[in-house]
Amino acid sequence: MTMPDHTTDVGGTLLVPVANAEAADRQLDTAIDIATDHSARILLVYVLEVPPQLSLQDGRRYLLEDETEAMLEEAAASVASRGIPVDRRIRMARGVATGIVGAADEHDVDAVLLGWRGRPPRQDVILGSHLDRVLRDAGCDVLVKRIKTPTDDVESVLVPIVGGPHDEFAAEAAASVARANDADATLLHVLESDEPELTREAARAVLAETAGVFEGVSSVERELLEADDVAGTITDRTTEHDLTVLGVSRGGLVQRKLLGTISEAVGRHAAGTVVLAKRHDPVPSRLRRLGSRLGR
């Protein structure tokens, strides 16, 4: 793969909020892959949460630690060493999510890549209070990476096609990672045994269309399985791959009634690293479009 020229024609901005050095390292490997593939720049942001008894300016004066600035500087140097344009900012805000959404708006970013540790859900909180708010309020695309194990060597990427409007965005992100790592990709659709959303013909058609996103990837396999438990079947297959990338299930992650949907279940229980993708303004589901074309 020919590396893009990062000195000209920068193609968009990827915002990566960082909280500590370990999380930054694990977020940045995926961020660098995506930025490399799209000739994009990376904006690193640390949000300093300032309590209401202090002004935001006083927050910088009294709360900001030298270690935070050093962490940002080190992360920026790591990105720059890969030939990717990078900026870093420290943003004062009353809340972490407010700071992230505000930074995304101010800098007109194209996407945000968040880190998630996969903690159990709580009442009225699905992924986490900060993550839920960013997913709901950000005016751009959002990627959520479950940080469980390092993904230094990505040789195989699994892309479940679950039928939601965010599948295409997930496929685009997965293709970027696959190209950057010279990794193989497997596209998977699981037909429900009792009431499949698609006929086998329509499912094969959507897998074939999705494969078109993976231009430049050395090996792209398409698999069609039938099972009663879609999320469980996908989760079982994640043990065979280094990274799983899938779109948020229909309706999104941030509605409480959707707790337990395919994307969240796989995100929590999959082996290895998982990236969930949410397009800000999704196109209608290709599964639904293709199903309609093929007579469903």
DOSEPA-886122 format. One record per residue: x, y, z of N, C-alpha, C in turn; residue number from 1; residue in three letters. Coordinates in steps of 0.05 Angstrom, whole numbers. Layout:
N
[[X, Y, Z], [X, Y, Z], [X, Y, Z], NUM, ALA];
...
END
This chain:
296
[[17, -24, 0], [0, 0, 0], [17, 25, 0], 1, MET];
[[11, 44, -17], [26, 69, -19], [16, 88, 3], 2, THR];
[[34, 98, 19], [26, 116, 40], [18, 143, 29], 3, MET];
[[-4, 155, 38], [-12, 181, 28], [8, 202, 36], 4, PRO];
[[9, 224, 20], [26, 246, 26], [12, 264, 46], 5, ASP];
[[22, 265, 71], [9, 280, 92], [16, 309, 93], 6, HIS];
[[33, 318, 74], [41, 346, 74], [21, 364, 59], 7, THR];
[[4, 352, 43], [-16, 367, 28], [-43, 353, 28], 8, THR];
[[-64, 368, 22], [-90, 356, 19], [-99, 339, 43], 9, ASP];
[[-97, 351, 66], [-105, 337, 90], [-135, 332, 89], 10, VAL];
[[-143, 307, 93], [-171, 300, 89], [-187, 297, 114], 11, GLY];
[[-194, 318, 128], [-211, 317, 151], [-195, 315, 177], 12, GLY];
[[-210, 315, 199], [-199, 314, 226], [-212, 293, 243], 13, THR];
[[-196, 277, 256], [-205, 257, 275], [-198, 266, 303], 14, LEU];
[[-218, 270, 320], [-213, 279, 348], [-210, 254, 366], 15, LEU];
[[-189, 254, 381], [-184, 232, 400], [-181, 244, 428], 16, VAL];
[[-202, 242, 444], [-200, 251, 472], [-184, 231, 488], 17, PRO];
[[-164, 241, 503], [-146, 223, 518], [-148, 231, 548], 18, VAL];
[[-147, 210, 565], [-148, 215, 594], [-123, 206, 608], 19, ALA];
[[-109, 186, 597], [-84, 177, 610], [-67, 164, 588], 20, ASN];
[[-41, 159, 595], [-22, 150, 575], [-30, 122, 564], 21, ALA];
[[-38, 104, 582], [-45, 77, 573], [-68, 77, 554], 22, GLU];
[[-89, 91, 561], [-113, 92, 543], [-106, 106, 517], 23, ALA];
[[-89, 127, 518], [-81, 141, 494], [-67, 122, 474], 24, ALA];
[[-49, 106, 485], [-34, 87, 467], [-53, 69, 453], 25, ASP];
[[-73, 58, 467], [-91, 39, 455], [-112, 51, 437], 26, ARG];
[[-118, 76, 442], [-136, 90, 423], [-121, 98, 397], 27, GLN];
[[-96, 106, 401], [-81, 118, 379], [-73, 98, 357], 28, LEU];
[[-70, 72, 364], [-63, 54, 343], [-85, 53, 322], 29, ASP];
[[-110, 52, 330], [-132, 52, 311], [-135, 80, 298], 30, THR];
[[-132, 101, 314], [-135, 128, 303], [-114, 133, 281], 31, ALA];
[[-89, 124, 286], [-68, 127, 266], [-74, 112, 240], 32, ILE];
[[-85, 87, 243], [-92, 72, 219], [-113, 87, 203], 33, ASP];
[[-133, 97, 215], [-155, 111, 201], [-145, 137, 189], 34, ILE];
[[-129, 152, 204], [-119, 177, 194], [-100, 173, 170], 35, ALA];
[[-84, 152, 172], [-65, 145, 150], [-81, 139, 125], 36, THR];
[[-102, 123, 127], [-117, 115, 104], [-132, 138, 91], 37, ASP];
[[-140, 157, 107], [-156, 180, 97], [-140, 206, 94], 38, HIS];
[[-114, 204, 98], [-97, 229, 97], [-109, 250, 115], 39, SER];
[[-117, 242, 139], [-130, 261, 158], [-110, 270, 179], 40, ALA];
[[-118, 290, 193], [-102, 299, 216], [-116, 289, 242], 41, ARG];
[[-100, 288, 263], [-111, 279, 289], [-109, 303, 309], 42, ILE];
[[-131, 307, 323], [-132, 327, 344], [-135, 313, 371], 43, LEU];
[[-115, 315, 387], [-115, 304, 414], [-126, 324, 434], 44, LEU];
[[-145, 316, 450], [-158, 334, 469], [-158, 321, 497], 45, VAL];
[[-149, 336, 516], [-152, 328, 545], [-172, 347, 557], 46, TYR];
[[-194, 336, 568], [-215, 353, 580], [-210, 354, 610], 47, VAL];
[[-205, 378, 620], [-201, 382, 649], [-228, 391, 661], 48, LEU];
[[-239, 373, 677], [-265, 379, 689], [-261, 398, 713], 49, GLU];
[[-274, 421, 710], [-271, 443, 730], [-296, 445, 747], 50, VAL];
[[-294, 443, 773], [-318, 445, 790], [-330, 473, 790], 51, PRO];
[[-356, 475, 795], [-369, 501, 792], [-358, 523, 810], 52, PRO];
[[-345, 516, 832], [-335, 537, 850], [-310, 551, 839], 53, GLN];
[[-299, 541, 817], [-277, 554, 804], [-284, 563, 776], 54, LEU];
[[-272, 585, 768], [-276, 593, 740], [-259, 575, 722], 55, SER];
[[-266, 574, 697], [-251, 556, 679], [-221, 564, 678], 56, LEU];
[[-216, 590, 678], [-188, 599, 678], [-173, 590, 703], 57, GLN];
[[-187, 592, 726], [-175, 582, 751], [-170, 552, 751], 58, ASP];
[[-187, 538, 736], [-183, 509, 734], [-156, 503, 721], 59, GLY];
[[-150, 518, 700], [-123, 514, 688], [-101, 520, 707], 60, ARG];
[[-105, 542, 723], [-84, 551, 741], [-79, 531, 764], 61, ARG];
[[-102, 521, 776], [-99, 505, 800], [-101, 475, 796], 62, TYR];
[[-113, 466, 774], [-118, 437, 772], [-101, 423, 751], 63, LEU];
[[-91, 438, 732], [-75, 426, 710], [-48, 417, 721], 64, LEU];
[[-41, 392, 715], [-16, 380, 725], [4, 378, 702], 65, GLU];
[[30, 380, 709], [51, 378, 689], [50, 351, 675], 66, ASP];
[[41, 330, 690], [40, 303, 678], [21, 302, 654], 67, GLU];
[[-1, 317, 656], [-21, 318, 635], [-9, 330, 609], 68, THR];
[[5, 352, 612], [17, 365, 589], [39, 347, 577], 69, GLU];
[[53, 333, 594], [74, 314, 584], [61, 291, 569], 70, ALA];
[[39, 281, 580], [25, 259, 567], [15, 267, 539], 71, MET];
[[4, 291, 537], [-6, 300, 511], [18, 304, 491], 72, LEU];
[[39, 315, 501], [63, 319, 484], [74, 293, 474], 73, GLU];
[[75, 273, 491], [85, 247, 483], [66, 234, 462], 74, GLU];
[[40, 236, 467], [21, 225, 448], [23, 238, 421], 75, ALA];
[[26, 265, 421], [28, 280, 396], [54, 272, 381], 76, ALA];
[[75, 268, 396], [100, 260, 383], [98, 232, 370], 77, ALA];
[[83, 214, 383], [78, 188, 372], [63, 189, 346], 78, SER];
[[43, 207, 344], [27, 210, 320], [45, 223, 298], 79, VAL];
[[60, 244, 305], [76, 258, 286], [98, 240, 274], 80, ALA];
[[107, 221, 290], [128, 203, 281], [118, 185, 258], 81, SER];
[[92, 183, 255], [80, 167, 233], [73, 185, 209], 82, ARG];
[[82, 210, 210], [78, 228, 187], [50, 239, 185], 83, GLY];
[[35, 239, 208], [8, 248, 208], [6, 276, 222], 84, ILE];
[[-6, 296, 209], [-9, 322, 222], [-24, 319, 249], 85, PRO];
[[-16, 332, 269], [-28, 329, 296], [-28, 355, 311], 86, VAL];
[[-50, 360, 325], [-52, 383, 343], [-60, 372, 370], 87, ASP];
[[-55, 387, 391], [-64, 379, 418], [-76, 404, 432], 88, ARG];
[[-97, 398, 448], [-110, 419, 463], [-117, 409, 491], 89, ARG];
[[-116, 427, 510], [-127, 423, 537], [-152, 440, 538], 90, ILE];
[[-175, 427, 544], [-201, 442, 544], [-213, 441, 572], 91, ARG];
[[-219, 465, 582], [-232, 467, 608], [-262, 465, 604], 92, MET];
[[-275, 449, 621], [-304, 446, 618], [-316, 437, 644], 93, ALA];
[[-342, 440, 647], [-356, 431, 672], [-360, 401, 672], 94, ARG];
[[-358, 389, 649], [-361, 360, 648], [-345, 349, 624], 95, GLY];
[[-337, 324, 626], [-320, 312, 605], [-335, 311, 579], 96, VAL];
[[-360, 301, 579], [-375, 299, 554], [-380, 327, 542], 97, ALA];
[[-386, 346, 559], [-390, 374, 549], [-365, 384, 535], 98, THR];
[[-342, 378, 547], [-316, 386, 535], [-311, 373, 508], 99, GLY];
[[-317, 347, 506], [-312, 332, 481], [-330, 342, 459], 100, ILE];
[[-356, 344, 465], [-375, 354, 445], [-368, 383, 437], 101, VAL];
[[-361, 399, 456], [-353, 427, 450], [-328, 428, 432], 102, GLY];
[[-309, 411, 438], [-285, 411, 421], [-291, 401, 393], 103, ALA];
[[-309, 381, 391], [-316, 371, 364], [-330, 393, 348], 104, ALA];
[[-347, 409, 361], [-361, 431, 347], [-342, 453, 340], 105, ASP];
[[-325, 461, 359], [-307, 484, 354], [-287, 478, 332], 106, GLU];
[[-277, 454, 330], [-257, 448, 311], [-269, 434, 286], 107, HIS];
[[-295, 432, 285], [-309, 421, 261], [-297, 394, 253], 108, ASP];
[[-295, 376, 271], [-282, 350, 265], [-302, 332, 250], 109, VAL];
[[-290, 313, 237], [-306, 294, 221], [-315, 270, 238], 110, ASP];
[[-299, 262, 258], [-305, 239, 274], [-290, 241, 301], 111, ALA];
[[-302, 228, 321], [-289, 225, 347], [-284, 196, 352], 112, VAL];
[[-261, 189, 363], [-254, 162, 371], [-251, 161, 401], 113, LEU];
[[-270, 148, 414], [-271, 146, 443], [-260, 119, 453], 114, LEU];
[[-249, 119, 477], [-241, 94, 489], [-262, 85, 510], 115, GLY];
[[-266, 59, 512], [-286, 48, 530], [-274, 23, 543], 116, TRP];
[[-278, 21, 569], [-266, -2, 583], [-286, -25, 587], 117, ARG];
[[-310, -22, 577], [-330, -44, 577], [-342, -49, 605], 118, GLY];
[[-344, -28, 621], [-355, -32, 648], [-385, -40, 646], 119, ARG];
[[-395, -55, 666], [-423, -63, 665], [-442, -39, 665], 120, PRO];
[[-465, -41, 652], [-484, -19, 651], [-496, -14, 679], 121, PRO];
[[-504, 11, 683], [-518, 19, 707], [-545, 30, 699], 122, ARG];
[[-562, 35, 719], [-588, 46, 713], [-586, 71, 697], 123, GLN];
[[-600, 72, 675], [-600, 96, 657], [-573, 103, 645], 124, ASP];
[[-553, 85, 648], [-527, 89, 636], [-519, 64, 621], 125, VAL];
[[-513, 66, 596], [-507, 42, 580], [-477, 38, 578], 126, ILE];
[[-463, 53, 563], [-434, 50, 561], [-419, 65, 583], 127, LEU];
[[-430, 87, 592], [-418, 104, 612], [-430, 132, 608], 128, GLY];
[[-431, 147, 629], [-445, 173, 627], [-432, 191, 606], 129, SER];
[[-405, 192, 605], [-392, 209, 585], [-397, 198, 557], 130, HIS];
[[-393, 172, 553], [-396, 161, 527], [-424, 164, 516], 131, LEU];
[[-444, 158, 533], [-472, 160, 525], [-478, 188, 515], 132, ASP];
[[-468, 208, 529], [-474, 236, 521], [-461, 243, 495], 133, ARG];
[[-436, 235, 491], [-422, 241, 466], [-436, 227, 443], 134, VAL];
[[-443, 202, 447], [-458, 187, 425], [-484, 201, 418], 135, LEU];
[[-497, 212, 438], [-523, 225, 434], [-520, 253, 422], 136, ARG];
[[-500, 269, 431], [-499, 297, 426], [-478, 306, 405], 137, ASP];
[[-459, 289, 399], [-438, 298, 380], [-449, 302, 352], 138, ALA];
[[-442, 324, 340], [-451, 330, 313], [-432, 319, 292], 139, GLY];
[[-422, 295, 296], [-403, 283, 277], [-405, 252, 281], 140, CYS];
[[-390, 237, 264], [-389, 209, 268], [-374, 202, 294], 141, ASP];
[[-381, 179, 305], [-368, 171, 330], [-359, 141, 328], 142, VAL];
[[-335, 136, 337], [-324, 109, 340], [-318, 104, 369], 143, LEU];
[[-327, 81, 379], [-322, 74, 407], [-305, 49, 408], 144, VAL];
[[-281, 51, 418], [-263, 28, 419], [-262, 17, 447], 145, LYS];
[[-270, -9, 450], [-268, -22, 476], [-239, -30, 480], 146, ARG];
[[-227, -17, 500], [-198, -21, 505], [-195, -44, 525], 147, ILE];
[[-190, -68, 513], [-186, -91, 530], [-158, -102, 528], 148, LYS];
[[-149, -106, 504], [-122, -116, 499], [-109, -99, 478], 149, THR];
[[-82, -97, 479], [-68, -82, 458], [-73, -94, 430], 150, PRO];
[[-74, -77, 410], [-78, -86, 383], [-55, -78, 365], 151, THR];
[[-30, -83, 375], [-7, -75, 360], [-5, -90, 333], 152, ASP];
[[-12, -116, 333], [-10, -132, 309], [-38, -141, 301], 153, ASP];
[[-50, -127, 281], [-76, -134, 271], [-72, -149, 245], 154, VAL];
[[-78, -175, 246], [-75, -192, 222], [-102, -200, 210], 155, GLU];
[[-123, -198, 226], [-149, -207, 217], [-171, -189, 230], 156, SER];
[[-189, -179, 213], [-210, -161, 222], [-237, -174, 216], 157, VAL];
[[-255, -176, 235], [-282, -186, 232], [-301, -163, 230], 158, LEU];
[[-319, -163, 210], [-338, -142, 205], [-366, -154, 204], 159, VAL];
[[-380, -156, 227], [-408, -166, 226], [-426, -145, 213], 160, PRO];
[[-443, -154, 195], [-462, -137, 182], [-489, -143, 195], 161, ILE];
[[-497, -125, 214], [-519, -130, 231], [-546, -118, 222], 162, VAL];
[[-545, -102, 201], [-570, -93, 190], [-578, -65, 197], 163, GLY];
[[-562, -51, 212], [-568, -23, 219], [-558, -3, 199], 164, GLY];
[[-565, 22, 203], [-557, 43, 184], [-527, 51, 187], 165, PRO];
[[-513, 40, 206], [-486, 47, 211], [-466, 26, 200], 166, HIS];
[[-476, 6, 187], [-458, -16, 177], [-437, -5, 158], 167, ASP];
[[-445, 13, 140], [-426, 23, 120], [-403, 38, 134], 168, GLU];
[[-409, 54, 154], [-388, 68, 168], [-369, 49, 182], 169, PHE];
[[-380, 28, 194], [-363, 7, 206], [-345, -6, 185], 170, ALA];
[[-356, -12, 162], [-340, -25, 141], [-318, -6, 132], 171, ALA];
[[-324, 19, 129], [-303, 38, 121], [-280, 39, 141], 172, GLU];
[[-287, 40, 167], [-267, 41, 188], [-251, 15, 188], 173, ALA];
[[-264, -8, 185], [-251, -34, 185], [-232, -36, 161], 174, ALA];
[[-241, -26, 138], [-224, -27, 114], [-198, -10, 118], 175, ALA];
[[-201, 13, 131], [-178, 30, 137], [-157, 15, 154], 176, SER];
[[-167, 2, 175], [-149, -13, 192], [-136, -36, 178], 177, VAL];
[[-152, -50, 161], [-142, -73, 146], [-120, -64, 127], 178, ALA];
[[-125, -43, 113], [-105, -33, 93], [-79, -24, 107], 179, ARG];
[[-82, -10, 130], [-59, 0, 144], [-42, -22, 155], 180, ALA];
[[-54, -45, 161], [-40, -67, 174], [-35, -91, 155], 181, ASN];
[[-43, -88, 130], [-42, -110, 111], [-55, -135, 122], 182, ASP];
[[-79, -130, 134], [-94, -151, 148], [-116, -162, 130], 183, ALA];
[[-124, -187, 136], [-147, -199, 122], [-173, -189, 135], 184, ASP];
[[-195, -190, 120], [-221, -182, 130], [-241, -204, 125], 185, ALA];
[[-259, -208, 144], [-281, -227, 142], [-307, -212, 146], 186, THR];
[[-325, -212, 127], [-351, -200, 129], [-371, -222, 137], 187, LEU];
[[-386, -218, 158], [-404, -238, 169], [-432, -228, 172], 188, LEU];
[[-451, -244, 161], [-479, -238, 167], [-492, -264, 178], 189, HIS];
[[-506, -261, 200], [-520, -283, 213], [-550, -281, 208], 190, VAL];
[[-561, -300, 194], [-589, -302, 190], [-603, -314, 214], 191, LEU];
[[-623, -301, 225], [-638, -313, 247], [-654, -337, 237], 192, GLU];
[[-653, -358, 252], [-665, -383, 243], [-695, -381, 239], 193, SER];
[[-709, -368, 257], [-738, -367, 256], [-749, -346, 237], 194, ASP];
[[-740, -321, 241], [-750, -299, 224], [-727, -282, 213], 195, GLU];
[[-713, -293, 193], [-690, -277, 183], [-699, -251, 170], 196, PRO];
[[-683, -230, 175], [-690, -204, 163], [-688, -205, 133], 197, GLU];
[[-670, -222, 123], [-666, -223, 94], [-668, -252, 84], 198, LEU];
[[-674, -255, 59], [-670, -281, 46], [-640, -286, 43], 199, THR];
[[-633, -311, 38], [-605, -316, 33], [-594, -301, 9], 200, ARG];
[[-611, -298, -12], [-603, -283, -36], [-596, -254, -29], 201, GLU];
[[-614, -241, -13], [-610, -214, -6], [-585, -210, 12], 202, ALA];
[[-582, -229, 31], [-558, -228, 49], [-532, -230, 33], 203, ALA];
[[-532, -249, 14], [-507, -251, -3], [-502, -225, -18], 204, ARG];
[[-524, -212, -27], [-521, -188, -43], [-509, -165, -26], 205, ALA];
[[-518, -163, -1], [-508, -141, 16], [-479, -147, 24], 206, VAL];
[[-472, -172, 28], [-444, -179, 34], [-426, -172, 10], 207, LEU];
[[-436, -178, -14], [-421, -171, -38], [-417, -141, -42], 208, ALA];
[[-439, -126, -36], [-437, -97, -38], [-417, -86, -18], 209, GLU];
[[-419, -96, 7], [-401, -86, 28], [-372, -92, 21], 210, THR];
[[-367, -115, 8], [-340, -122, 1], [-327, -101, -17], 211, ALA];
[[-343, -86, -32], [-332, -65, -49], [-318, -43, -34], 212, GLY];
[[-324, -40, -8], [-311, -20, 8], [-282, -27, 13], 213, VAL];
[[-275, -53, 11], [-249, -63, 20], [-229, -64, -3], 214, PHE];
[[-231, -45, -21], [-211, -44, -43], [-183, -41, -31], 215, GLU];
[[-164, -56, -41], [-137, -55, -32], [-131, -74, -9], 216, GLY];
[[-151, -87, 2], [-147, -107, 23], [-141, -134, 10], 217, VAL];
[[-120, -147, 19], [-110, -170, 4], [-130, -194, 4], 218, SER];
[[-144, -198, 26], [-162, -221, 28], [-188, -212, 41], 219, SER];
[[-211, -215, 28], [-237, -208, 39], [-255, -232, 35], 220, VAL];
[[-262, -245, 58], [-280, -268, 57], [-308, -259, 65], 221, GLU];
[[-328, -273, 54], [-356, -268, 61], [-368, -294, 72], 222, ARG];
[[-380, -291, 96], [-392, -314, 109], [-421, -309, 115], 223, GLU];
[[-438, -329, 110], [-467, -327, 116], [-473, -351, 134], 224, LEU];
[[-482, -345, 159], [-489, -366, 177], [-518, -364, 185], 225, LEU];
[[-529, -386, 195], [-556, -386, 206], [-555, -395, 235], 226, GLU];
[[-568, -379, 253], [-567, -386, 281], [-591, -373, 295], 227, ALA];
[[-598, -384, 319], [-619, -372, 335], [-609, -347, 350], 228, ASP];
[[-584, -348, 359], [-573, -326, 375], [-553, -311, 358], 229, ASP];
[[-561, -288, 346], [-544, -273, 328], [-520, -262, 344], 230, VAL];
[[-525, -248, 366], [-503, -236, 381], [-483, -257, 391], 231, ALA];
[[-494, -279, 401], [-477, -300, 412], [-460, -313, 390], 232, GLY];
[[-471, -316, 366], [-456, -328, 344], [-434, -309, 335], 233, THR];
[[-440, -284, 333], [-419, -264, 326], [-397, -264, 348], 234, ILE];
[[-405, -264, 373], [-386, -263, 395], [-367, -287, 394], 235, THR];
[[-378, -311, 388], [-362, -335, 386], [-341, -332, 364], 236, ASP];
[[-349, -319, 342], [-330, -316, 319], [-308, -296, 325], 237, ARG];
[[-312, -278, 344], [-292, -258, 350], [-266, -270, 360], 238, THR];
[[-267, -295, 371], [-243, -308, 382], [-223, -314, 359], 239, THR];
[[-232, -313, 334], [-215, -320, 312], [-202, -296, 299], 240, GLU];
[[-207, -272, 310], [-198, -247, 297], [-185, -229, 318], 241, HIS];
[[-168, -211, 308], [-154, -192, 326], [-172, -168, 333], 242, ASP];
[[-189, -161, 314], [-205, -137, 317], [-233, -142, 305], 243, LEU];
[[-254, -132, 319], [-281, -134, 309], [-292, -105, 306], 244, THR];
[[-302, -99, 283], [-314, -72, 279], [-342, -75, 269], 245, VAL];
[[-361, -63, 283], [-389, -66, 275], [-405, -40, 280], 246, LEU];
[[-425, -36, 264], [-442, -13, 267], [-462, -16, 290], 247, GLY];
[[-469, 7, 301], [-489, 7, 322], [-515, -5, 312], 248, VAL];
[[-528, -22, 327], [-553, -35, 319], [-575, -14, 314], 249, SER];
[[-595, -22, 300], [-617, -4, 293], [-627, 10, 317], 250, ARG];
[[-630, 37, 314], [-640, 54, 336], [-618, 66, 353], 251, GLY];
[[-594, 55, 352], [-572, 67, 366], [-567, 54, 393], 252, GLY];
[[-545, 62, 405], [-538, 50, 431], [-549, 65, 454], 253, LEU];
[[-558, 90, 450], [-562, 107, 473], [-592, 109, 481], 254, VAL];
[[-608, 91, 472], [-635, 89, 483], [-636, 65, 502], 255, GLN];
[[-646, 70, 525], [-646, 49, 546], [-660, 24, 537], 256, ARG];
[[-681, 27, 521], [-697, 3, 513], [-680, -15, 495], 257, LYS];
[[-658, -5, 485], [-641, -21, 467], [-619, -36, 481], 258, LEU];
[[-618, -34, 508], [-598, -49, 522], [-600, -79, 515], 259, LEU];
[[-578, -90, 507], [-578, -118, 500], [-580, -122, 470], 260, GLY];
[[-580, -100, 454], [-581, -104, 425], [-555, -116, 416], 261, THR];
[[-554, -124, 390], [-531, -140, 380], [-505, -125, 384], 262, ILE];
[[-504, -99, 377], [-479, -85, 378], [-468, -83, 406], 263, SER];
[[-486, -77, 425], [-477, -74, 453], [-468, -101, 464], 264, GLU];
[[-484, -122, 458], [-477, -148, 469], [-450, -158, 458], 265, ALA];
[[-445, -154, 432], [-419, -161, 421], [-397, -143, 433], 266, VAL];
[[-403, -117, 435], [-383, -99, 446], [-374, -106, 474], 267, GLY];
[[-392, -117, 490], [-385, -124, 518], [-371, -151, 520], 268, ARG];
[[-379, -170, 503], [-371, -197, 508], [-352, -209, 488], 269, HIS];
[[-346, -194, 467], [-328, -204, 447], [-300, -208, 458], 270, ALA];
[[-286, -228, 446], [-257, -231, 452], [-242, -209, 439], 271, ALA];
[[-220, -200, 452], [-203, -180, 439], [-215, -153, 438], 272, GLY];
[[-207, -138, 418], [-214, -110, 415], [-238, -106, 397], 273, THR];
[[-256, -88, 405], [-280, -83, 389], [-282, -53, 384], 274, VAL];
[[-291, -45, 360], [-297, -17, 354], [-326, -16, 345], 275, VAL];
[[-342, 1, 358], [-369, 6, 351], [-370, 32, 335], 276, LEU];
[[-386, 32, 313], [-387, 55, 295], [-415, 67, 294], 277, ALA];
[[-417, 93, 297], [-442, 107, 295], [-439, 131, 276], 278, LYS];
[[-453, 130, 254], [-453, 151, 234], [-471, 174, 244], 279, ARG];
[[-463, 199, 242], [-479, 221, 251], [-505, 223, 235], 280, HIS];
[[-503, 221, 209], [-526, 224, 191], [-527, 199, 173], 281, ASP];
[[-536, 177, 184], [-534, 152, 169], [-553, 151, 145], 282, PRO];
[[-543, 137, 124], [-560, 132, 101], [-579, 109, 109], 283, VAL];
[[-601, 105, 95], [-618, 82, 101], [-603, 56, 99], 284, PRO];
[[-611, 38, 116], [-597, 12, 117], [-596, -1, 90], 285, SER];
[[-572, -10, 81], [-570, -24, 56], [-583, -51, 57], 286, ARG];
[[-584, -62, 81], [-599, -88, 83], [-628, -84, 76], 287, LEU];
[[-640, -62, 86], [-668, -57, 80], [-672, -51, 50], 288, ARG];
[[-654, -35, 39], [-656, -27, 11], [-653, -51, -7], 289, ARG];
[[-633, -68, -1], [-629, -91, -18], [-652, -111, -15], 290, LEU];
[[-662, -114, 10], [-684, -132, 14], [-708, -123, -2], 291, GLY];
[[-712, -97, -3], [-735, -86, -19], [-731, -92, -48], 292, SER];
[[-706, -88, -58], [-701, -92, -87], [-705, -121, -95], 293, ARG];
[[-700, -139, -76], [-701, -168, -82], [-728, -180, -75], 294, LEU];
[[-748, -163, -70], [-775, -173, -68], [-784, -179, -40], 295, GLY];
[[-771, -168, -19], [-780, -173, 8], [-799, -150, 16], 296, ARG];
END
